[in-house]
Amino acid sequence: VEVQTDYVPLLNSLAVYGWQLTCVLPTPILKTNREGNLSTKQIVFLQRPSLPQKAKKKESKVNNL
C-alpha cells in the first residue's frame, strides 16, 4: 500500500514563521471511510531556530539610556 501525503500547504503556512519539518512518524492507526479509502494518522515534528530574547533587547536599551 502506497501512502500519499501532501504537507505542502501546512509547511507553506508555517514557513512564514520560521518553522521547518524535521520528522514524520507514521502511526499504526488506519481508518477506512465509506468510499473505501484508507487513511492513516502521522505525527509531524516541526522546529524553528531559536529567536533572540526580546527581554534582553529591552534591557540593553534601558541600560544605554
LINCOR-V69887 format. One record per residue. RES is the residue in one letter. PSI is psi as a letter, one per 30 degrees, with the letter a starting at -180 (999 if undefined). OMEGA is omega in radians with two decimals (none if undefined). NEAR is the number of other ideal C-beta (glycine too) atoms within 10 Angstrom. Layout:
res=RES psi=PSI omega=OMEGA near=NEAR
res=RES psi=PSI omega=OMEGA near=NEAR
This chain:
res=V psi=k omega=3.12 near=5
res=E psi=k omega=-3.14 near=3
res=V psi=k omega=3.10 near=9
res=Q psi=k omega=3.12 near=4
res=T psi=l omega=3.10 near=11
res=D psi=j omega=3.13 near=7
res=Y psi=f omega=-3.05 near=12
res=V psi=e omega=3.13 near=8
res=P psi=e omega=3.11 near=8
res=L psi=e omega=-3.10 near=14
res=L psi=e omega=3.12 near=14
res=N psi=e omega=-3.13 near=9
res=S psi=e omega=-3.13 near=10
res=L psi=f omega=-3.13 near=15
res=A psi=e omega=3.11 near=13
res=V psi=e omega=-3.11 near=7
res=Y psi=g omega=3.08 near=8
res=G psi=g omega=-3.12 near=12
res=W psi=k omega=3.13 near=15
res=Q psi=k omega=3.10 near=12
res=L psi=k omega=3.13 near=14
res=T psi=e omega=-3.06 near=10
res=C psi=k omega=3.04 near=9
res=V psi=k omega=3.12 near=11
res=L psi=j omega=3.06 near=9
res=P psi=k omega=3.09 near=12
res=T psi=l omega=3.11 near=9
res=P psi=g omega=-3.10 near=6
res=I psi=j omega=3.11 near=9
res=L psi=k omega=3.10 near=11
res=K psi=k omega=3.08 near=9
res=T psi=k omega=3.12 near=9
res=N psi=a omega=-3.06 near=8
res=R psi=f omega=3.13 near=5
res=E psi=f omega=-3.13 near=5
res=G psi=g omega=3.10 near=6
res=N psi=k omega=-3.13 near=8
res=L psi=k omega=3.08 near=10
res=S psi=l omega=3.12 near=10
res=T psi=l omega=3.01 near=13
res=K psi=k omega=3.11 near=11
res=Q psi=k omega=3.09 near=12
res=I psi=k omega=-3.07 near=9
res=V psi=k omega=3.10 near=13
res=F psi=k omega=3.12 near=10
res=L psi=l omega=3.04 near=15
res=Q psi=l omega=3.03 near=11
res=R psi=l omega=3.13 near=12
res=P psi=k omega=3.13 near=7
res=S psi=k omega=-3.13 near=7
res=L psi=l omega=3.10 near=7
res=P psi=k omega=-3.13 near=7
res=Q psi=k omega=3.12 near=9
res=K psi=e omega=-3.14 near=8
res=A psi=e omega=3.14 near=8
res=K psi=e omega=3.12 near=9
res=K psi=e omega=3.13 near=10
res=K psi=e omega=3.14 near=10
res=E psi=e omega=-3.12 near=11
res=S psi=e omega=3.09 near=9
res=K psi=e omega=-3.14 near=9
res=V psi=e omega=-3.13 near=8
res=N psi=f omega=-3.10 near=7
res=N psi=f omega=-3.13 near=6
res=L psi=999 omega=none near=4
